Amino acid sequence: TAKGIRLLVVNTNKRDEAITAKTRIYTSFPELKSYLIYQSPYFKLKAGNFKTREEAQQYQKFLSPYFPKGVFFIMDTIEVTPEKEEE
């Protein structure tokens, strides 16, 4: 893990709305990992593991048409895959 950026896609108190949004991300962007978190009374759907703001901005542009209420940057602990060394 490391410090990085995720996109906050949905922040709602409706469970069905959050699950629908997670499904939409999974079907439209299968390479983008999403995280559904419950912090009473809200369901928060976060997406991505971005090291830089520039990476996150690219996906923010792609996600914005699907989520017209807004897609926001949040600082979070992200999952990092180790880089394979070239031999």
N, C-alpha and C positions, 0 to 999 in steps of 0.2 A: 504494500500500500504506500501511497504518497499523497502529498497535498496537490490538489488540482481543481478542476472546474467540472461541474455537471450542469445540465439544463433543467430547470424546474418547469415542467410541462403543465401539470395540473395541481391545484391546491383546492380541494373541495371537501365538503362534509358528506357527499353522496358517494357511497361505495361503488355503485353501479357505474357512475360516470368515470371514476378512476380506473376501473377494470376495463371499460370500453376504450379509454385512452391508451392503456397499456397494450391492448390487443391491436389498436391502430398502429402504434409504433412497431410492434413485433411484425406485423404483416407488411408494412410499408418500408421499414428500415431494419431488416433482420440482423444486420451487422452491429446495430446500436443496442447496447445492453440497457435495460430499464429496471428501475428499482421502485417498488411500491411500498411506501412506508406509512404506518398509521401513527400519528401523534394526536391524541385525543384533543378535539373532536374532528381533526382533519386527516384526509388521505392525501399524501404528497407523492406525486409521480416524478421521479428524477430520471434523466437519461444521460448516458454517455460516461466515459472516463477520459477527459481531455486534459492534457498537460499544459496547453497554452490557450489563451483567449481566442486566438485566431482559428484554431481547430474548432472550438465551440461555436464561433460566429458562423462558420460554414453550415453547420447543422442547424443553427438557429434559423437561418434563411430557409432551409428545407422544411423545418417543422412548423414555421409560422403559419403557412396556409392551412394546415391541418388543425391548428389550435389558435383561433382568432383572439382568444382572451389574452394571449401573450405567452412568450417563452422567455424565461429569465435566467441569467447567469447566477450560480451560487457556488461559493467556495465549499469544497467538501473533501473528504478523504476518498481517493479513487483507487481502483484496482489497477495495478500496473503489471503487464506481462514482461518478463525479462527479455532483453534483446539477445538474439542468438549471435554468438561470435562467429565472424567469418574466418575460415582457416585458409 
